Amino acid sequence: MSQRRIEVFWRLTGAREKHRIEPSADHLWCRDGLRGTLDVDPGPSADLERPWIKNTRHRRPPFPNAEEHLEVLHKFTKVDPQDPATRIASNQRDLGRIGRIVYRNALELKDTEVVAINDPFIDLEFMVRFLLFARYLGFSSPNSTDGRLPVQDGKLIVNGKLVTIVGERDPAAIPWSSAGAEYIVESTGVFTTTEKASARLKGSAKKVIISAPSADAPMFVVGVNLNKYDPAVKVISNASCTTNCLAPLAKIIHDNFGIVEGLMTTVHATTATQKTVDGPSHKDWRGGRSVNNNIIPSSTGAAKAVGKVIPSLNGKLTGLAFRVPTLDVSVVDLVVRIEKPATYEEIKATIKAAAEGSYKGIVEYSEDQVVSTDFIGHTASSIFDAGAGIQLSPNFVKLISWYDNEWGYSRRVCDLLVYAAAQDAKAGL
C-alpha cells in the first residue's frame, strides 16, 4: 500500500530510530520537561534536566514514550501503528496557543514529520521564537539548544525535515497541495462550522479537524464515540477540552450506575479570549473584566455537548464555568443523581478499574493530595481525584476530575487525526 499523506503538519514515517529518545525512569514526563540536548539523534540517554520539578508523579504523562502512546491509541482507535495506511502528513491553519501545542504534541510522537504551518499574523522570525518559547515552563525545542531553529529558503527545518510556512488570510488560498497535505487542523477558534471550515478543502485537502466545539460538525471524544466516525464526512470536531474531560467520566458512571441527571462546573484556567484589564464586552459583561484578579462566572456548552457524543445522556446534563487567574490546568466538578445506589468506595473502584483497563491513557485515577500544577503536561483527558469527591446519599454524588486543557486536549487532536486517517484509508478515500 502506498504511503498516505494527511494534512495537519506531520507524517508518520516509521523511522523511530532517527530521533529516538530513551529516557530513564527519572525522565518519563514530556515536552517542556525535556530540557537540554534534544537533537535529531540524542543517543540512548538524552541529557535531560527538570530543575523546577520537585514531585513529578502526576506531571508524568501516561505514555513515557511514543511507542506506548501508539499502543494505547491502537486500543481506542483500532489503528495498527505499523500499518502504512496510518502514516500521515498535515498542515496547521493557525499557530495560536492550541495550534502550537498540537504541533509540539505531534513532534513528541516520534514518527511524525511537520509539513506546513499557516499563520497570517506573524512572520517567520517571530514564529521561530514562538515555537521555541511556546509555553511558560521555559525553553524547549525539538532540535535546538541555542534558542534557534534552522531556516532554509523561508522554511523551518524540524527534525531534519523542511516545514512550509504560509501566511494566507483567505483559507481557500492556502496552498496545501504544494506541501502534500491532506488533513487540516483548524485551530483558529474562528472557523468552527462546517461551512466555514470547508473553505480549507481545496487542492489536496481531504478533511478538516476542528480543535474546538462545532455547532454542526460531528464531534468526537477519543475513548467515547469514535465508533460513530464516518469517513465520508469532510469536517469533524474534537469537541472542547472540558467535554474531553467530562465525557469519559460521565460514560463510566452512566454505563455502571445510570445517570438520572447532573450538573457540571468547570473551574477553568485563563484562555486567550479573556482580557488582562477591564474592558468592554457587549455580549458578556462579566467576560470584559480582568482575568488577572477575578474569578469570573461564564457559560459553557461542554456538559450539553456530552449529550451529542453520548446520546443516552442528551438533556440530562448541563453546566457552567468559572474562569480563574491560572495559566493552565482546569478541573471538572460533576454532581449527579444515579439510578443504581452505590457507596463512594464502589464508585471509586469502578473508575479505577476503567482507568486501568479499557480507558487506560484517557482516564487516570489518583488518590494523592494533588493541586492543579501537578497536572501540567499530563496527556490524559480526565484525571479522577478520588480524595476530592463527596457523597450525600447512595444516589447523589460529587466527582472531581482534572485535565490539562492545553496539552491533554492537543494530544487528543493528534489521536483523532491518526484515527481519521486510518479509517479513511480503509474506506479507500
N, C-alpha and C positions, 0 to 999 in steps of 0.2 A: 504494500500500500504506500502510495506516495506521501511525503510529508505534508501535512496540512498547516496553513498559516492562518492565525487568528488575530483580531485586532484589539489590542489594549496596549501593550507595549512590550510584549515578550513572546518568546518561543521556547517550548520545552525541547531541549536538544539532546537529552540523554547523556550528555558529556559531563557527568558529575565530577569526574576526576580532574577536569580542567580548573575547577575552582573549589576544590574540596577543603572543608574545614572540619577537623575532628576535635572539637573542644573536649577538655577534660571534664570531670564531674563538677568542677567549680566554674565551668564556663557554659552552663546549659541554657542561659536565657538569651534573648535575641537582640537584634538590631542595634539600638543606641547603646546597649550594654557592651557591644563588641567594639571596644576601643583599642587602638593601637594598630599593629601591622595587619591589614586585611587586604592583601593583594590578590592578583589573579590566581596565584598558587602559593598560599602561605605555608604550605607544608603540613605535616601531620599534626602539629601543635602550634596554632597561632598564638602569638604573644599578646594575650588579651588582658585587659585590666578593668575592674569595676570599682574605682576608689570610693564612689559615693554610696555604694550599696552595703548596708550592714546586715540586712536579713533578706535574702533573695528567694526564700522558699516559695513565696506566692508570685514573685515577679518572674519566675521561671515559667516559660510557656509549656503547655502540654507536650510540645514537639521539640526535643533537643536538636533535631536535625531535619533536613528536608525529606530524607527517606521515611522517617516515622510519620511526618505530616502526610506524605503521599499514601501511606498505608491507611491512615485514618480517613483521608479523603476518599480512598477506594471503597471503604466500608459504607460511607454515606452516599456516594455518587455512582458506585459500581464502575468507576473508571480504572482501567488497568494502567498503572504507571509505566509499564513497558510497551504499551500499545502505541505504535507510531501515530495512530489517529488522534491521540490526545496531545500531540506536540503542537504548540500554538505560538502565534506572534500577535501582538496587539498594539493599539495606539491609544494615547491618552488625550482626551479633549481639553483638559484643564489641569493646571498644576497648583491648585489650591491646597488646602490642608489635607483633605481626603485624597486628592489626586497624588500628592507627594507620598503619602503613606501607603497607598495602593502600590505605587511604583517601588517603594522600598520593600514591601512585602514580597513583591514579585521577584526582586533581586535575591531575597532571602531563600526563596525556593530555588535551589541550586541549578535546576535545569531550565532556567528562563533567560531569555535574551530580550533586552529592551530594543524596540524597533522605532518608535516615534512618540513625540510629545508635542501637543499643540497648546499654546497659551498666547493669546494676542496681546497680553498686557505687560509682559516682561521680556527683556532681551536675553540673549544667550549668556552674557556675562553674569547678569543677576540670577539667571536660572541655575547656573553652576553653584553659586553661593547658596541659593535657596535649597538645592538638593543636598549640599554638604551639611548645612546647619538648619535642617528642616524642622528640628524639634528642640524643646527647651532642655533636654537632658544633656546636650553638648554635642561635640563634633563626632560625626560618624559618616563614613564614606565607603562605598562598595569597592573602590580601587584606588584610594588616595590616602596618604598620611601627612601630606604637607599643606592641606587646605585647598587643593586644586584638583579639578578633574581635567584630563587631557581633552583638547578640542582639535578637530581636523576638518578643514573646509566647511566651517559653520555647523559641524555636527559634534555631538558628545561621543566620547569613547568610554564605554562602560563594560567592564569585564572583557576587554579586547574587541568589543563589537561597536559598530557605528550606530548612533541613535539620531534619527532625523528630527530636527527641531523646526516646528511650524508656528506661525503667528497669525493665523487666519481668524477674523471675527465672524465671518459667514460660515456656519457649519457645513453648508453644501460645497464650499470651495476648498475644504481641507483635502489635500492630495493623498488620501490613504493609499491609493494604488501604488504610488511611487515608493512607498515604504513596504509594500507587500502585505499590508494589514487587512484582516478580515473581520475582526471583532473589536468593537469600540467600547471603552469605559467612559460613560458620560458622567463626569464628576464636577460639573459646574454648579449643580444645585438649581439651575435655571430651566434647562430643557428637560422637564420631568414628565411630560405627557408623550403619548405615542406619536402624535403628530409632530411635535417639536423635535423629539429625539430622532425621528425618521429622517430628518434632513442629513444625518450622518451616513445614511445608507446609499452612498454614492461610490462609484468605482468598484473597488474590490471588497467594500464593506458588506458583510453578511448579517451582522447582528449588533445591537447596541445593548449594553448592560448599564442601567441607570443606578448610580450609587446613592439612591435616595428613594423615599416612597413615591409612588406614582398614582395619579387619580384613575388611570385607565389601563396601564400596562400590567400584565400579570406579575404578582410579587412572589418571590421565593425566599424561604428561610432554610438554609442548609441544615439538614437533620430533621426537618419537619415536613416539607411538602415538595421535595424535588421530584417525587413520583408523578407530579402533575405537569411536569415540563413538556411542552410541545415544540419540537424542532421547527415547525412551520412558522411560529411566532417570531417576528423580527426584532421586537423591542421588549425587554424584560427588566424587572426591577429587583434589586437586592433588599427591598424594604428599608427600614430605618435601623439604626444601631439599637434603639430601645426595643423594637419589635424582635430583633435577633436575640436579644437577651430574654425577653418575656415569653416568646412563643414556645421555645423548648421546655421551659419550666412549666408553663401552663399545660402543654400537651402531656407531660409526665403526670401531673396532678389529675388532669381530666381523664386520661386513659385508665388510671388506677383507682381514683376516688369519685370522679364525676364532679365537675364544677357546675353549680347551680347559677351562681352569679359572682361577680367580683369587681373590685376597684383597684386600680393601679396608680401608684405615684412614682415618678422617676425624679430623683434628685440629680440633676444633670449639670455636668461641667460646662464651662463657658464655650461658646462657639463663635464663629466669625460674624454671625448675623447680629450680635449684640453690640451695644455702644459702650465705649470706655468712659464717656462722660454723659450726663443727662442731655438729651436732645429730642427733637420732635419725632413722634411716631404716631401717625394719624389713626391707623387701624388698631394699634395695640399700645395704649398709653403706658402701661407698665413696662412694655418692651423698650420704651425710649429711655428708661432710667439706666444709670451707670451700673455695669456689671461688677465693677471693682469693689463696691462696698454695700451691695444689696443682695438679698435673697428675693428672687423675682418669680411670682406665680406666672405660669404660662400654660398654654394649651398644648396638647399632643394627640396625635391620631394613632399612636403606637398600639394602644390597647384595642381600639376598634379594628385596626389592621390585622390583629391576630385572628379576627373572625373571617378575614379573607383567606388567610393561609390555613386556618383550621375551621372549616365551615360549621362544624358542630358547636363551636363557641361563638358564632355570629350573634350579636345582640346581647351577649352575656357579660361582656367586659367593656369598661370604659375607664378613662383615667385623665390625669393632669400631670404637669411638670412643675418643678421648682428649679430655676436656674441659679446656680451658686458660683461664687468667685473662686473656682479652682480651675486648673488648666486642663486636666484630663481625668478620666475615670468617673463613671456615674453608677448609680445604684437603683435598682427596681424594688419597690415596696408593693407587694401583691397581697391583697386581702381577699379571701374567697370563702364562700359558703359551699361546702361539699356535700354530696349526696350520701356517700358511704362514711359512717362515723369512723374516726381513727384518732389515735394518740399522736402527739407531735413526734414521738420517737418512731412510730411506724411510718409517718410521712418522711422523716429524715432518712430512714433506712431505704425507703423506696427511691428517693432521689439519689442516694449514694450508689445504690445498685445500678441505676440508669447511667450515672456518670462514669462508673467503672465498666459498664457494658455497652449497650447499644448507642449511648450518647457520648462515649468517650471522645474527648477532643472538642466537643461542642459544649457540654455541660461539665463543670468541675465542682467538686464537693470540698468544703473547708470547715473544720471545727476550730480553727485558730482564731485568736483575738486580733483581727486584721482591721486596717483602715484603708482608705481609698488608694493612697500612693503605693500600697503593696501590690497593686494590680496593674500598674503602668507597664505596658508592653505585653500584657497577657493575651494570648491568641484564642482563648476560649470565648464563646459567645456569652456564656452565663456562668458565673461562679457563685454557687449557692453557699450562703453564710449560715451554717447550721446553728451557730450560737446566737444569732441576732433575731431569729423568728420567735413568735409567741403564739399562744393558743388560748382562746376564751372558752371554747366548748369543743366536743368531738366533731362538730360540723362547721366550726368557724376558726380560721387560722390566718396568721400573717406570715408571709415568707419573704426573705430578703435575698437578693442576688445582685452581684457586682458585674460590671463589664467595662472594659476599656473601649469607650465609644469611638476611638480613633483606630487604634491598632487592631483590636479584635475584629471590629467591623470590616476593616480593609482586608483582613485575611479572608473573611467570608466572601468578599467581592471576588478575590482571586479564585476561591474554591468554586463559586458559581460559574465563573468564566471557564474554568477547566471542564466542569461538568457539561456545560452547554456545548463546548467544542466536541467533546466525545460523543454526545448524543446526536449532534448534527452530522458527525462523520458516519455514525451507524445508520442514519437515515439517508445517507448519500447526498447531503447538502454541502 
